[in-house]
Amino acid sequence: MAEYQRRAGPDVTVLTVHQDENEAAALLRLADLGVRLPTLQDGRRLIAAALRVPNVMPATVVLRADGSVAEVLPRSFASADEIAAAVDPKIGVSG
């Protein structure tokens, strides 16, 4: 995700949402994974509920500039190229 963010530049904002109710454990897990992106803590799944994200992890939510949901992608990605192929056509940018 960080590589995709780097490639896309200011046209796209990538942020993570962590759903572990234990915020300290969530932060440790993200640090262990080397995640260096803005992160929201959503232990009560309020964001997921509002965006109608299935309870499948990981899940990527693609939002348009106006905040509407372009697509929910309940799967993992192996590379920035995979992310770009799935996301860019939905929002009209090159990543």
DSSP file (Angstrom, degrees, kcal/mol; ACC not computed):
  #  RESIDUE AA STRUCTURE BP1 BP2  ACC     N-H-->O    O-->H-N    N-H-->O    O-->H-N    TCO  KAPPA ALPHA  PHI   PSI    X-CA   Y-CA   Z-CA
    1    1 A M     >        0   0    0      0, 0.0     4,-2.6     0, 0.0     5,-0.2   0.000 360.0 360.0 360.0 -40.4    0.0    0.0    0.0
    2    2 A A  H  >  +     0   0    0      1,-0.2     4,-2.4     2,-0.2     5,-0.1   0.902 360.0  49.5 -64.1 -39.4    2.8    2.4    0.8
    3    3 A E  H  > S+     0   0    0      2,-0.2     4,-2.4     1,-0.2    -1,-0.2   0.907 110.4  50.4 -65.7 -40.7    4.4    1.8   -2.6
    4    4 A Y  H  > S+     0   0    0      1,-0.2     4,-2.7     2,-0.2     5,-0.2   0.930 110.4  50.1 -61.3 -44.1    1.1    2.4   -4.3
    5    5 A Q  H  X S+     0   0    0     -4,-2.6     4,-2.0     1,-0.2    -2,-0.2   0.914 109.7  51.0 -59.3 -43.7    0.7    5.7   -2.3
    6    6 A R  H  < S+     0   0    0     -4,-2.4    -1,-0.2     1,-0.2    -2,-0.2   0.920 113.6  44.6 -60.6 -44.5    4.2    6.7   -3.3
    7    7 A R  H  < S+     0   0    0     -4,-2.4    -2,-0.2     1,-0.2    -1,-0.2   0.908 114.0  48.1 -66.7 -42.7    3.5    6.1   -7.0
    8    8 A A  H >< S-     0   0    0     -4,-2.7     3,-1.0    -5,-0.2    -1,-0.2   0.794  90.7-173.4 -72.2 -28.3    0.0    7.7   -7.0
    9    9 A G  G ><  -     0   0    0     -4,-2.0     3,-1.5    -5,-0.2    -1,-0.2  -0.310  56.7 -18.4  68.4-151.3    1.3   10.8   -5.3
   10   10 A P  G 3  S+     0   0    0      0, 0.0    -1,-0.2     0, 0.0    -2,-0.1   0.558 122.5  76.9 -72.1  -7.1   -1.1   13.5   -4.1
   11   11 A D  G <  S+     0   0    0     -3,-1.0     2,-0.4    83,-0.1    -2,-0.1   0.704 101.6  39.0 -72.8 -17.4   -3.9   12.4   -6.4
   12   12 A V    <   -     0   0    0     -3,-1.5     2,-0.5    -7,-0.2    -1,-0.1  -0.979  66.5-154.2-135.0 142.1   -4.7    9.5   -4.0
   13   13 A T        -     0   0    0     -2,-0.4     2,-0.5     2,-0.0    -8,-0.0  -0.980  11.6-165.1-116.7 123.1   -4.7    9.2   -0.2
   14   14 A V        +     0   0    0     -2,-0.5     2,-0.3   -12,-0.1    -2,-0.0  -0.917  16.2 164.9-104.9 128.4   -4.1    5.7    1.2
   15   15 A L        -     0   0    0     -2,-0.5     2,-0.3    22,-0.1    24,-0.2  -0.983  26.7-132.7-138.5 154.2   -5.0    5.1    4.8
   16   16 A T  E     -a   39   0A   0     22,-2.9    24,-2.8    -2,-0.3     2,-0.5  -0.749   7.5-154.6-104.9 153.3   -5.4    2.0    6.9
   17   17 A V  E     -a   40   0A   0     -2,-0.3     2,-0.5    22,-0.2    24,-0.2  -0.990  10.1-160.2-126.3 121.4   -8.3    1.2    9.2
   18   18 A H  E     -a   41   0A   0     22,-2.9    24,-3.3    -2,-0.5    27,-0.1  -0.883   7.5-167.9-107.4 132.0   -7.5   -1.3   12.0
   19   19 A Q        +     0   0    0     -2,-0.5     2,-0.2    22,-0.2    -1,-0.1   0.350  43.4 123.8-103.6   5.3  -10.4   -3.0   13.7
   20   20 A D        -     0   0    0      1,-0.2    23,-0.2     2,-0.1     6,-0.1  -0.502  57.2-143.7 -65.3 129.6   -8.7   -4.6   16.7
   21   21 A E  S    S+     0   0    0     -2,-0.2     2,-1.1    22,-0.2    -1,-0.2   0.783  89.0  76.0 -66.1 -25.2  -10.5   -3.4   19.8
   22   22 A N     >  -     0   0    0      1,-0.2     4,-2.3    21,-0.1     5,-0.2  -0.759  68.2-168.3 -89.4  99.8   -7.2   -3.2   21.6
   23   23 A E  H  > S+     0   0    0     -2,-1.1     4,-2.6     1,-0.2     5,-0.2   0.866  84.4  53.6 -60.2 -39.1   -5.6   -0.1   20.2
   24   24 A A  H  > S+     0   0    0      1,-0.2     4,-2.3     2,-0.2    -1,-0.2   0.923 110.4  47.0 -62.8 -43.6   -2.1   -0.9   21.7
   25   25 A A  H  > S+     0   0    0      1,-0.2     4,-2.5     2,-0.2    -1,-0.2   0.887 111.3  52.7 -63.8 -38.2   -2.1   -4.3   20.0
   26   26 A A  H  X S+     0   0    0     -4,-2.3     4,-2.4     2,-0.2    -2,-0.2   0.932 110.0  47.1 -62.8 -46.3   -3.3   -2.7   16.8
   27   27 A L  H  X S+     0   0    0     -4,-2.6     4,-2.2     1,-0.2    -2,-0.2   0.891 112.4  50.0 -64.3 -39.7   -0.4   -0.2   16.8
   28   28 A L  H  X S+     0   0    0     -4,-2.3     4,-2.7     2,-0.2    -1,-0.2   0.912 110.4  50.2 -64.3 -41.6    2.1   -2.9   17.6
   29   29 A R  H  X S+     0   0    0     -4,-2.5     4,-1.9     2,-0.2    -2,-0.2   0.927 111.1  48.3 -63.1 -44.9    0.8   -5.1   14.8
   30   30 A L  H  X>S+     0   0    0     -4,-2.4     5,-2.6     1,-0.2     4,-0.5   0.899 112.3  49.3 -62.9 -40.1    1.0   -2.2   12.3
   31   31 A A  H ><5S+     0   0    0     -4,-2.2     3,-1.0     1,-0.2    -2,-0.2   0.916 109.0  52.6 -64.3 -42.7    4.6   -1.4   13.5
   32   32 A D  H 3<5S+     0   0    0     -4,-2.7    -1,-0.2     1,-0.3    -2,-0.2   0.854 110.3  48.6 -59.7 -35.3    5.5   -5.1   13.1
   33   33 A L  H 3<5S-     0   0    0     -4,-1.9    -1,-0.3    -5,-0.2    -2,-0.2   0.555 114.3-119.8 -81.7  -8.3    4.2   -5.0    9.6
   34   34 A G  T <<5 +     0   0    0     -3,-1.0     2,-0.4    -4,-0.5    -3,-0.2   0.745  49.5 170.3  76.0  23.2    6.2   -1.9    8.8
   35   35 A V      < +     0   0    0     -5,-2.6    -1,-0.2    -6,-0.2    -2,-0.1  -0.558  12.3 173.2 -72.6 123.2    3.0    0.1    8.0
   36   36 A R        +     0   0    0     -2,-0.4    -1,-0.1     2,-0.1    -5,-0.0  -0.403  40.9 106.0-127.3  53.3    3.8    3.8    7.7
   37   37 A L  S    S-     0   0    0      1,-0.0   -22,-0.1   -32,-0.0   -35,-0.0  -0.869  83.5 -79.4-125.5 158.8    0.5    5.2    6.5
   38   38 A P        -     0   0    0      0, 0.0   -22,-2.9     0, 0.0     2,-0.4  -0.369  55.3-161.2 -56.8 139.0   -2.2    7.2    8.2
   39   39 A T  E     -a   16   0A   0    -24,-0.2     2,-0.4   -22,-0.0   -22,-0.2  -0.982  15.6-158.2-133.0 136.7   -4.2    4.8   10.4
   40   40 A L  E     -a   17   0A   0    -24,-2.8   -22,-2.9    -2,-0.4     2,-0.5  -0.905  17.7-135.9-108.4 142.2   -7.7    5.0   11.9
   41   41 A Q  E     +a   18   0A   0     -2,-0.4   -22,-0.2   -24,-0.2     3,-0.1  -0.870  28.0 169.0 -97.0 125.6   -8.6    2.8   14.9
   42   42 A D    >   +     0   0    0    -24,-3.3     3,-2.3    -2,-0.5     6,-0.2  -0.403  10.6 155.8-135.9  57.2  -12.1    1.3   14.4
   43   43 A G  T 3  S+     0   0    0      1,-0.3   -22,-0.2   -23,-0.2    -1,-0.1   0.734  79.5  49.8 -58.9 -24.0  -12.5   -1.3   17.1
   44   44 A R  T 3  S-     0   0    0    -24,-0.1    -1,-0.3    -3,-0.1   -25,-0.1   0.390 108.8-124.2 -96.1   3.7  -16.3   -1.0   17.0
   45   45 A R    <>  +     0   0    0     -3,-2.3     4,-2.2   -27,-0.1     5,-0.2   0.785  63.1 142.3  61.4  31.2  -16.4   -1.4   13.2
   46   46 A L  H  > S+     0   0    0      2,-0.2     4,-2.4     1,-0.2     5,-0.1   0.898  71.9  46.4 -69.1 -40.1  -18.3    1.9   12.8
   47   47 A I  H  > S+     0   0    0      2,-0.2     4,-2.2     1,-0.2     5,-0.2   0.944 113.2  49.2 -66.3 -47.0  -16.4    2.8    9.6
   48   48 A A  H  >>S+     0   0    0      1,-0.2     5,-2.7     2,-0.2     4,-0.6   0.903 112.7  48.1 -58.9 -42.2  -16.8   -0.6    8.1
   49   49 A A  H ><5S+     0   0    0     -4,-2.2     3,-0.8     3,-0.2    -1,-0.2   0.924 110.7  50.3 -65.1 -44.1  -20.6   -0.5    8.9
   50   50 A A  H 3<5S+     0   0    0     -4,-2.4    -1,-0.2     1,-0.2    -2,-0.2   0.858 117.6  39.7 -63.2 -34.5  -21.0    2.9    7.4
   51   51 A L  H 3<5S-     0   0    0     -4,-2.2    -1,-0.2    -5,-0.1    -2,-0.2   0.423 109.9-122.7 -94.9   0.5  -19.2    1.8    4.2
   52   52 A R  T <<5 +     0   0    0     -3,-0.8    -3,-0.2    -4,-0.6    -4,-0.1   0.908  46.6 172.2  58.6  46.4  -20.9   -1.6    4.2
   53   53 A V      < -     0   0    0     -5,-2.7    -1,-0.2    -6,-0.1    -2,-0.1  -0.737  33.5-119.0 -85.8 129.5  -17.6   -3.5    4.2
   54   54 A P        -     0   0    0      0, 0.0     2,-2.6     0, 0.0    -1,-0.1  -0.287  31.3-102.4 -64.3 155.6  -18.0   -7.2    4.7
   55   55 A N  S    S+     0   0    0      2,-0.0     2,-0.4    19,-0.0    -2,-0.0  -0.370  84.8 118.4 -79.2  62.4  -16.3   -8.7    7.7
   56   56 A V        -     0   0    0     -2,-2.6    19,-0.1    19,-0.0     0, 0.0  -0.996  61.4-114.7-129.2 131.3  -13.4  -10.1    5.7
   57   57 A M  S    S+     0   0    0     -2,-0.4     2,-0.1     1,-0.1    19,-0.1  -0.963  90.1  30.0-122.5 138.2   -9.9   -9.0    6.2
   58   58 A P  S    S+     0   0    0      0, 0.0     2,-0.4     0, 0.0    -1,-0.1   0.590  77.6 165.0 -80.4 159.1   -8.1   -7.5    4.5
   59   59 A A        -     0   0    0     15,-0.2     2,-0.5    -2,-0.1    17,-0.1  -0.999  23.0-150.8-137.1 138.3  -10.6   -5.4    2.6
   60   60 A T  E     -B   73   0B   0     13,-2.5    13,-3.6    -2,-0.4     2,-0.6  -0.933   5.8-159.7-110.3 129.5   -9.9   -2.3    0.5
   61   61 A V  E     -B   72   0B   0     -2,-0.5     2,-0.7    11,-0.2    11,-0.2  -0.945   6.9-153.9-109.4 123.0  -12.5    0.4    0.1
   62   62 A V  E     -B   71   0B   0      9,-3.1     8,-3.3    -2,-0.6     9,-1.3  -0.866  14.0-168.7 -99.6 116.8  -12.0    2.6   -2.9
   63   63 A L  E     -B   69   0B   0     -2,-0.7     6,-0.2     6,-0.2     2,-0.1  -0.855  15.5-132.0-107.2 140.4  -13.5    6.0   -2.4
   64   64 A R    >   -     0   0    0      4,-3.0     3,-2.3    -2,-0.4    27,-0.1  -0.345  38.1 -96.2 -77.2 168.6  -14.1    8.7   -5.1
   65   65 A A  T 3  S+     0   0    0      1,-0.3    -1,-0.1    26,-0.1    26,-0.0   0.799 126.4  57.4 -57.3 -29.5  -13.0   12.2   -4.5
   66   66 A D  T 3  S-     0   0    0      2,-0.1    -1,-0.3     1,-0.0     3,-0.1   0.451 120.5-108.3 -83.2   1.4  -16.6   13.1   -3.5
   67   67 A G  S <  S+     0   0    0     -3,-2.3    -2,-0.1     1,-0.3     2,-0.1   0.350  75.1 133.8  91.2  -6.1  -16.4   10.4   -0.7
   68   68 A S        -     0   0    0      1,-0.1    -4,-3.0    -5,-0.1     2,-0.5  -0.457  64.7-103.0 -77.1 153.0  -18.8    7.9   -2.4
   69   69 A V  E     -B   63   0B   0     -6,-0.2    -6,-0.2     1,-0.2     3,-0.1  -0.639  33.5-179.2 -79.7 121.1  -17.8    4.3   -2.5
   70   70 A A  E     -     0   0B   0     -8,-3.3     2,-0.3    -2,-0.5    -7,-0.2   0.855  68.0 -26.5 -84.1 -40.6  -16.5    3.2   -5.9
   71   71 A E  E     -B   62   0B   0     -9,-1.3    -9,-3.1     2,-0.0     2,-0.5  -0.953  48.0-133.5-169.9 151.7  -15.9   -0.4   -4.9
   72   72 A V  E     -B   61   0B   0     -2,-0.3   -11,-0.2   -11,-0.2    -3,-0.0  -0.975  20.0-166.4-111.4 126.0  -15.1   -2.7   -2.0
   73   73 A L  E     -B   60   0B   0    -13,-3.6   -13,-2.5    -2,-0.5     2,-2.0  -0.854   3.3-166.6-116.5  93.7  -12.4   -5.2   -2.7
   74   74 A P        +     0   0    0      0, 0.0     2,-0.3     0, 0.0   -15,-0.2  -0.489  57.0  81.0 -83.3  74.7  -12.3   -7.9    0.0
   75   75 A R  S    S-     0   0    0     -2,-2.0     2,-0.2   -19,-0.1   -15,-0.1  -0.977  75.6-103.3-163.3 166.5   -9.0   -9.4   -0.8
   76   76 A S        -     0   0    0     -2,-0.3     2,-0.4   -19,-0.1   -16,-0.0  -0.576  26.3-141.3 -95.3 164.1   -5.3   -9.0   -0.3
   77   77 A F        -     0   0    0     -2,-0.2     3,-0.1     1,-0.1     4,-0.0  -0.953   7.2-158.5-124.8 144.7   -2.8   -7.6   -2.9
   78   78 A A  S    S+     0   0    0     -2,-0.4     2,-0.3     1,-0.2    -1,-0.1   0.613  73.8  11.8 -96.8 -15.2    0.8   -8.8   -3.5
   79   79 A S  S  > S-     0   0    0      1,-0.1     4,-1.9   -78,-0.0    -1,-0.2  -0.978  72.7-106.7-156.4 164.8    2.1   -5.7   -5.1
   80   80 A A  H  > S+     0   0    0     -2,-0.3     4,-2.8     1,-0.2     5,-0.2   0.840 118.7  59.6 -63.4 -33.4    1.6   -2.0   -5.9
   81   81 A D  H  > S+     0   0    0      2,-0.2     4,-2.4     1,-0.2    -1,-0.2   0.906 104.5  49.0 -62.2 -41.5    0.9   -3.1   -9.5
   82   82 A E  H  > S+     0   0    0      2,-0.2     4,-1.7     1,-0.2    -2,-0.2   0.912 112.0  48.7 -64.0 -42.0   -2.0   -5.3   -8.4
   83   83 A I  H  X S+     0   0    0     -4,-1.9     4,-3.0     1,-0.2     5,-0.4   0.950 111.7  49.2 -61.8 -48.6   -3.4   -2.4   -6.3
   84   84 A A  H  X S+     0   0    0     -4,-2.8     4,-1.8     1,-0.2    -2,-0.2   0.902 109.1  52.5 -58.7 -42.7   -3.1    0.0   -9.3
   85   85 A A  H  < S+     0   0    0     -4,-2.4    -1,-0.2     1,-0.2    -2,-0.2   0.856 117.7  37.9 -63.2 -34.6   -4.8   -2.5  -11.7
   86   86 A A  H  < S+     0   0    0     -4,-1.7     4,-0.2    -3,-0.2    -2,-0.2   0.847 127.2  32.0 -83.9 -35.7   -7.7   -2.9   -9.3
   87   87 A V  H >X S+     0   0    0     -4,-3.0     3,-1.4    -5,-0.2     4,-1.1   0.905 104.0  65.3 -93.2 -47.6   -8.1    0.7   -8.0
   88   88 A D  H >X>S+     0   0    0     -4,-1.8     4,-2.1    -5,-0.4     5,-1.0   0.847  99.5  52.1 -54.6 -43.7   -7.0    3.1  -10.8
   89   89 A P  H 345S+     0   0    0      0, 0.0    -1,-0.3     0, 0.0    -2,-0.1   0.811 107.6  55.8 -63.0 -25.1   -9.8    2.3  -13.2
   90   90 A K  H <45S+     0   0    0     -3,-1.4    -2,-0.2    -4,-0.2    -3,-0.1   0.800 122.2  24.4 -74.7 -28.3  -12.3    2.9  -10.4
   91   91 A I  H <<5S-     0   0    0     -4,-1.1    -1,-0.2    -3,-0.7    -3,-0.1   0.410 104.4-116.8-121.4   0.0  -11.1    6.4   -9.7
   92   92 A G  T  <5S+     0   0    0     -4,-2.1     2,-0.3    -5,-0.3    -4,-0.1   0.848  70.8 117.4  71.5  36.2   -9.5    7.5  -12.9
   93   93 A V      < -     0   0    0     -5,-1.0     2,-0.5    -9,-0.1    -1,-0.2  -0.848  61.9-121.3-126.1 166.8   -5.8    7.9  -11.8
   94   94 A S              0   0    0     -2,-0.3   -83,-0.1   -86,-0.1   -10,-0.0  -0.950 360.0 360.0-108.9 123.2   -2.5    6.3  -12.7
   95   95 A G              0   0    0     -2,-0.5   -87,-0.2   -11,-0.1   -88,-0.1   0.416 360.0 360.0-109.1 360.0   -0.7    4.7   -9.7
